[in-house]
Amino acid sequence: MGSARRLRSAKAVLWNSKVVVLDEPTAALGVAQTAQVLDLIRRLADRGLARRAHPHNMTDVLQVASRIAVLYLGRLAAEVKREDVNQQQLVELITTGSRSGNGAGETNGVPA
């Protein structure tokens, strides 16, 4: 399973895709395979490719994201830059739909 997922990701790079969508790219992978997929996602970013990943592992999100969108009850709860949020705030957004200590110009973590 992990090999097939890595192969699909590599094909996207080889085919000169402009956007790569990854749905739970590290699910059911071992530690070494997860590291390879996260490295590939970083390389996609370095090449200027848009990538949209839907991981459920917050550590993975924080390692590779430049922007993070959080849905709560089917609605956008927040869209933030990676450097503006930590794991605790992400969990709070996911579980409550809001983030305590919103910065100026933000509504529920969403920049105004």
Secondary structure as UniProt FT lines:
FT   HELIX           2..14
FT   TURN            15..16
FT   STRAND          19..23
FT   TURN            25..28
FT   HELIX           31..46
FT   TURN            47..48
FT   STRAND          50..54
FT   HELIX           58..64
FT   STRAND          67..72
FT   TURN            73..74
FT   STRAND          75..81
FT   HELIX           82..84
FT   HELIX           87..96
FT   TURN            104..105
FT   STRAND          106..107
FT   TURN            108..109
FT   STRAND          110..111
//
